[in-house]
Amino acid sequence: MTHHWFPMRAASFLLLLAALPLFGEESPSEPPAQTPSVQETQAQTQPLSTPSPSGQTTLVQQAQASQTILSSSPANDAARFLAGLPVPSGSQIAPLTQEPSWQAHARSMNQAFSQLEQRQLNNIRIFRAENIAPVTQQSHTCVYLFSGPDFLYADAMFSDCSTFVLQGLEPVDPLPNLTTVPPATLAGTLQNIQISLNTILSFSFFKTKDMREEFQRSELKGVLPAMLVFMARTGKDIKGIEYLSLDKAGAVVPGFQGATRGAKITFADSATGSQKVLYYFTSDLSDDALKRNPGLLHFCEGLGPSNSLLKAASYLLHEGGFDTVRNFLLQNSAAILQDDSGIPVHFFTPDRWTLRFFGIYTGPIALFKKFDQADLRQFYAASSPKPLTFGFGYRWNSRTSTMFLAVRK
């Protein structure tokens, strides 16, 4: 689905494939200077051997530690294979892990997620426990619109939730049987996964334009490969994948027969043993599109008040064209965690919302400078926010990142 007017998530202003070595290094201290047109931007990670502050192993240590920790199922085996993690020896795809291309892929993924743990995820877990979890217990549903396949940050910020709903313009394509993919093609697919995940692992968001091209270029198309990598690397045991869709009233329809196509992934969290579900839907959230097909909003409404997440959302909710989805989030969220690219702060009226500010607000990046919020600047000046120890959104450096949490009264 192509809309020449629809800004694509996450900064194409970062020409990383030319400037950043694949996976192996820390993010540079300052972002690359080159930026794209607004037409190339629309909104928008666990580790190895570092113990958590509580002394417990990290989620990815759990994912890696033993082949017996996670049960074997075709979906789970595929997720672990794509993530560069061992699969059970009895799996049909176990022989594929003996290929040099997979072993090189596993080394690259181990290094990338290890660095991510140290730079981002460990700090996010501490922050979440202290600042998010205590005030977001009203809901166990996380709705993350304009997310693309970014399960990573939904899970990191709202790990207490049992239901996750993600949305993007990127399609869902069924996974093929990996044993039927020619070896050379499969090796190219693994390399493509590394390329497509490069920016989110380094900068906390996707380069959507490049991501779409990369997802469609390999044998494994669509958003599922990236989501499965994130799930495996965060210690999730995938029980099954169901391809489904929604009708215009928000009712679930089997297969891709409804107006809004998607997937349902059932999984267990190995850290807690709790059973959870992740939905992803391909949907256009512009006002005109929602008039024709409001199915996704009806579906989310049926889940009850949610903890909503907005990150690197291209400031779509700041001006006309996305009023319907903005109003929906304000009416149906128990809490909203976002950077300044989400809902403008003036919509959070003090009679309905309690606001908590974190990090620093220096205004939008140059590409979005017209969306500077003077009132948000005043809130930051008056509230002495707690610094962030991790990057979030377009201002991906922790020293310049903006985040605030709105909790309904």
N, C-alpha and C positions, 0 to 999 in steps of 0.2 A: 504494500500500500504506500503510495508516494504522494506527498503533499508539498509542493514547492514552497508553500508559505509556512510550513510547520518547522520551527527550529529544532534541530536534532540535539539530543541530550549530550551534555558533557563536552568538554573543551576540545574541539578540533584545533583550537589555538595552540595545542601542544603537539608539535610535529615530532613525536617521540621516537618513531621507528628510525628516524635518521639521527636523532640526537641522543637517544638513551640506549645503552647496551641492553639486550634482551635479558631481563630477569636478574642478572648477576650483581648489580650494584645498588647502593642506596640512592634514593632520589636526590637530585641536585638541590642545593639550598635555595635557589631562586628559580621561578618558572621560566621557560623559554619565552622570548619576547614576542615572537610572531603570533598573530591572531588571525582567525578566519572571518568570513562574513557571518552575520547572525544566522544566515540560512544553514550554516553547517553546525549549529549547536542546539542541543536540547538536553534537558536534565539527564545528570549524573556527573575478611581476607585472612587457618590458624597455624601454625608454627611447629617447631620441632622440639628443641631440648631445653628451653628455658622454663624453670619452675614458675608457677604463678605466685603472687604475693602470699597466698594462704598456704603455700607449700605443696599444693596439689598439682598434678600434671596438667598441662594444657590440653585443650580439646584435640589438637592435632597430634600430640603425643599419643593420646588414646587411640586416635584413628590409625596411627602407624604401628603401634606397639606389637600387636599380635593379630595374626590372621583369624584367630578364633574369637576375637572380640565382636566382630560384626558377622552376622549371618550371611550366608551366600544366597543371593537371588540374582537373576539376570540383570536387573536394574542396578543393584548395589555393586555387583562385580564390574559392570560397565563404568559406574561412577568412580570407583577406586582405580580402575585402569586409566581412565582419562586424567585423573588427578595425580598419577604417578605413584600410587600407593599399592602395596602388595594385594593380590587377590587370593582367595582360598585355593589351595593346590588342586582341589577337585573341580574347579571351575573350567568351563569350556575354553575360556579365554586365558587361562593361566599360561599356556605355552607362549602366548604373544608377549608375555613379560620377559622372555628370554632374548627377545630381539634387541640388538644394540640401540636401535632408535628409541625404543621404549625406555631402556635403562638411562640413556642420555636425557630423555624427557623427565624421568623421575628425579635425576640429580638437579636439573634446572628448577623443577617445581619445589623440591625440598629447600633449595637455597632461597627461592623467592618467598615462600611462605615463612621460612625461618626469619628472614629479614622483616617481613610484614608483622610477625608476632612481636618482635622487639620494638619496632617503630610505632605500631598502631594498636594492635589488638589487645595486647596486655594492658596498655594504658586505657583503652576503651572499657575493658572489663572492670577496672578499678573505678573509673568514672561512672559507669552505669550503676554499679552497686551502691555508690555513695549518693548519686544525684538523680537517677532516673527511676530505678526500681522502687524506691520507697514511696513515690508519688504517682505511680502508674499502675497500681494493682487493681484498679477498677475494671480494667479490660484485659483479656488474654488473647486479643486479636490485634495483629499488626497489619495495617493497610499502608502500602508503600507505592504510591502512584508516581509515574514518570521514572520508574526504577530501572526498566530493562531487566536483565537477569541478575541484578545485584542483591542476591540473597545474603551475601556476606555481611553487609552493614545492617540489614534488617535483623539478622540473627544476633549480631554483636550488640546492637542497641536495645533490642527487645527479646532477649533470650528466654524470658519467662513466658512469652506468648506461646500458645499451642496452635494457633491458626495464623498463617501468613498469606496475604494477597498482594501480589506484585503485578505490575502492568507496564506495557510498553508498546511501541509500534512494531517491534521485532517479532517475527512469526515463531510459532511452535511447529517443528517438524519431527515426526516420529523417528526414534533412533533405529538405525539398521542393526542387524546382527553383526557384531564386530568381527566374528570369525569369517564372514563372507566378504569383508573388505580386502582388496588386494594389498599386500604388505607395503608396497611403495606408496599407495594412496593413504594408508593408515599412518605411515610415518609422516607424510605431509600434513595430515590432519592434526597430529600431536603438536607439530611445530606451529600450526595455525592457532591452536588453542593458546600457546604461549604468547603469540603475537597479540591475539585479541584480548588477553587479560593484562597485557603490559601496563596500560595506563591506570586501571583501577588498583592494581597492586602497588603502583608507585605513587598515585595521586588521589585515590579514593573515588574516582568516577570513571565512566566509560567514554571513549571517543566514539560516539554513536555512528557517525558516517562511516568511519573505517570499520567499526565492529560489524555493521550490516554486511559490508562487502566481504569481510573475512568469514563471517558465519555462513554466507551463501556460497563461498568459494570451495569449501571442503566437502568431503563426503558426509560429514555430520553437520547438518544445517540447523539454523535457528538458534534459540536461546538455551535449549536444554543442556548441551555440553557444558557451557559455562556454569549454569546453576548446579549441575551435578558435581563439577569440580569443587565448587564452594561448599557443597553439602558434605562431600567426602572429606574434605580438608578440615572441616569443623566438627568431625566426629559424628556424622549422621549416618544411621543405618537405614538405607532406603528399602522400603517394603514393596513398593510398586509404583508404576506410572500409569495414569489413566488419561486418555485423550478425550476431551469433552468440549462443550461450548455452552453458551448461554443464549436463551431467547431474549426478546426485547423486554420481557417482564422480569428478567433476572433468574429464571428457572434454569436448572442444569439440564442439558440435552446431551445424550451419549454421542460420542464421536464429534466430527466437525460439521454437524448439520445445522447448528444454530448460527445466530448472527455474530456472535463474539467467540472466537476460537481460543482454546487454552489447554492447559494440562493441570492435573491434580497429582501431586507427589505425596504419598504417605510415607512417614519415616519415624524412626525412634531416635531420640537424643541419647547418645551413649554416656554422656556426663550424668544424666539424671534417670535414664530409662523411660522417660515420658514419651507418649505417643503423640505425634504432631502431624500437621498437614500443611502443605504449601500449594497455593494456586497461583498460576500465572496466566494472564489473559492478554491477548493482542487487541488493543482498543485505542481508538482515537478519542481523546477527551476534550476536543474543542466544542464550543457551544453548538455549532451547526451539526456536528456529528452526533452529539448526545441527544439532540432533538429527534434525529432519525433512529437512534439506537441507544437508549439509556440503560441497557441490560446490566452493565457492570456496576453502575451505581445502585441499582435495585438489589443486586446480589450482595454488595457490601452492606447496604442498609439492613438486610436481613440477618447479618451477623451481629448486629447490635453496635453500641458505641465502641470505637476502636482507638488504639494507640497509633496515630498516623505519623509517618516519616516523610520528610521532603528534603532532598539534597541535590544540589546542582540542577535545579529545575528550570533553568533558563529564564527565570522571572516571568514565566508564562502567566502566573496568577496575579501579576501586578497590573495588567491592563486588559482591555476588552478582548473577548474571544474565548476566555476560559472562566467566565463568571459562574457558570453552573457547577463545575467541579469544585471551585473555591468555596462556594456557598455550601455545597454538600459536606466538604471536610469540616467547615466551621460548625455545621449543625449536627454532624454525626461522629465527632471525635471526642473522646474523653480526655485525650492529651494529644498535642502536636509537637513533635521535635523537628527542628528545621534549621537550615542556615538562612541567610537573608534573601536567598533566591526563591523561597517558598511564598507564603502568604505575607503581604505587607503588615507590619506590626500594628498599624492603626486599626486593622480589623479586629484585633483582640481587645475588646473593650473591657475596662476594669470591673464592670459589674458582672461579667461572665467568666473572666479568665484571670488566673494568677500566672505571672510571667517570671521566669528565672533566666538570667543571662549568663553566658559563658564565653570566654575568649575575649576577642577584641573586634570592634567594628571600625574599619577604615574605608568603607564604601565598596561598591562593586568593582570588579576588574574592568579594565578599559572598555572591553567589548560591550558591557552592560552599564556604562556610567550614568545613563539617563535614569536608572532605577535607584539612585542614591536616596536614602531615607533619613531626612533630617531628624524626624522624631525618634528613630531607632538610635541615632547618634546621641541624642539627649538621654535616652534610657541608659545607654552604656556609660555616659559621663556621670550619671547620678547614682549608679548602682554598684560600682566597683566590682565587676564580675570576676569570678574565679578563672584563672588562666586555664587554657586547654593544653593537654600534653600530647595531643594527636591532631593530625590535620583532618579537615572536614569541609567538603564542598570545593568550590572554585578556588577559594583562598586555602589551598591545601597544606600550606606550611602551618604548623601548630602555633607559630608566633603571630600569625595574621588571620587565623580562622575565626569565623563567627558562628555561634550556635545559641539558640534560645529554645526553652521548653515552655509551652503554654498548657496549663492544666485547668480544665473546666471546674468552676466553683460549684 
